Amino acid sequence: MIPIARPNIGEREIELVLDVLNSGMLVQGPKVAALEKAFAAVCGVKYAVATSSGTTALHLALLAHDIGEGDEVITTPFTFIASASSVLFTGAKPVFVDIEEDTFNIDPNLIEAAITPRTKAILPVHLYGYVCDMDAIMDIAERHNLVVIEDACQAVGATYHGKVSGSFGTGTFSLYATKNVMSGEGGMITTNNDDIAEQCKLMRSHGMKVRYYHDMLGYNYRMSDLHAAIGLGQMERLEEFNAARKSNAQFLSEHITSVITPQVKPGYEHVWHQYTIRVDGNRDRDQAVKQLNQAGVGTGIFYPVPVHQQDYIREIVGEYRLPVSEKLAKEVISIPVHPQVSQADLEKIVEEVNRL
Ligand SMILES: Cc1ncc(COP(=O)(O)O)c(C=O)c1O
């Protein structure tokens, strides 16, 4: 089976992890600091703050912007649950806005209608490695005095008119094992704002600046140096990884003819965390997945149920009708695009997809 994801671990990651083990400094030491520096450089921001996961990065970013009880945060339902559950952790309420059919991302044209006096933030998600229409989103945020927290968990290194994901508002990233660069588990917050960076640093470690003196309510959301060592090795290969994904995606797009393939608009640099095809409503997606898997092509469904239709979310936020998200959730199939997909694999994937 050609897997839908495969962590790409080289000698360098092993060497860096051994460094940490030999150093005896396992938590939040020099490797975390070096990873933060590398991330800030890639995003072109002043600060990067490492956390234990993308979810905890989102939680801290929201808290640092003072989002909590009584506030509303506008986001997309076509995402991983953490984009919305992190909002719920703070006591605030996620408000869902439908997506664009051609990009899978939040539709900026629908955002303003969802703004109420309680709206505090917009939380766009750069799904599959494709940045949202950030000019439109930043313009709305500015006019309505809203904070922007980017869920860039799938989009490290992706750009929009030359500007890197995670540098528009406060950025959040995941370094989970299957991401474009990973640390096993891990997360990152990116910002140019001194206060936000400071708050995030404090909250990730028990609200503590001086050992055992606690300035505020905090958490243990630290990243270990062992995880950071893996991430650091990966960051050295970010460009190589993203270039391989792009080249694989190009091959797939040039040769797949049987289904709808993802589009990249001018001015966008996609980093292809996922390559997602669509089987239209007249075809049976389950059957297509079965056929691909039986032929040895791994698949992923990201995501089968939009967040607003998850049972527990429905109980909290009530009933929504978001037709584009609901339709695409039934049509999407992600196929392997990661750097370890070989030319022979690509040819096999194309052949099997075109057989659908
Ligand atoms: C869009 C999105 N948001 C948030 C997360 C949460 O990241 P993590 O799994 O590192 O907590 C993920 C990762 O799966 C994600 O894909």
PDBQT file of the ligand as one rigid body, heavy atoms in Angstrom, charges set to zero:
ROOT
HETATM    1  C1  LIG A 401      -6.185  22.198  10.723  1.00  0.00    +0.000 C 
HETATM    2  C2  LIG A 401      -5.646  21.647  12.015  1.00  0.00    +0.000 A 
HETATM    3  N1  LIG A 401      -5.853  22.333  13.145  1.00  0.00    +0.000 NA
HETATM    4  C3  LIG A 401      -5.376  21.894  14.332  1.00  0.00    +0.000 A 
HETATM    5  C4  LIG A 401      -4.666  20.728  14.427  1.00  0.00    +0.000 A 
HETATM    6  C5  LIG A 401      -4.224  20.264  15.770  1.00  0.00    +0.000 C 
HETATM    7  O1  LIG A 401      -2.867  19.956  15.830  1.00  0.00    +0.000 OA
HETATM    8  P1  LIG A 401      -2.315  18.821  16.807  1.00  0.00    +0.000 P 
HETATM    9  O2  LIG A 401      -2.779  17.501  16.314  1.00  0.00    +0.000 OA
HETATM   10  O3  LIG A 401      -0.830  18.991  16.750  1.00  0.00    +0.000 OA
HETATM   11  O4  LIG A 401      -2.851  19.141  18.171  1.00  0.00    +0.000 OA
HETATM   12  C6  LIG A 401      -4.423  19.982  13.273  1.00  0.00    +0.000 A 
HETATM   13  C7  LIG A 401      -3.633  18.749  13.322  1.00  0.00    +0.000 C 
HETATM   14  O5  LIG A 401      -4.033  17.664  13.143  1.00  0.00    +0.000 OA
HETATM   15  C8  LIG A 401      -4.946  20.439  12.046  1.00  0.00    +0.000 A 
HETATM   16  O6  LIG A 401      -4.769  19.730  10.923  1.00  0.00    +0.000 OA
ENDROOT
TORSDOF 0
